[in-house]
Amino acid sequence: MNVELNYEQSSRLELIALQAGKPSAQILIEAAQYLFEREASNVSARKAQTQKFLSEQQLEARFEKILRHRAESHV
């Protein structure tokens, strides 16, 4: 895979690589791996949020709200 960087990006990458004592290609690989892991973590967090169950009180409150809404709309 070829990665095209402008002059500023290339300079910044070289500086980071120099400071880390690693080849610039390794820095790019590590950055990509970090982004993959972060995205996987975000997906897991979103899944966990959508899989939450309602408490009994929340379920009853929603059910009552639906019933009230239906009763009001038929008046």
VENMO-V551544 format. One record per pair of residues at least 12 apart in sequence whose C-alpha atoms are under 7 Angstrom apart, sorted by sequence separation. I is the first residue (numbers start at 1). J is the second residue. D is the distance in Angstrom with one decimal. If there is no record, write none. Layout:
BEGIN
[[I/J/D] [I/J/D]]
END
This chain:
BEGIN
none
END
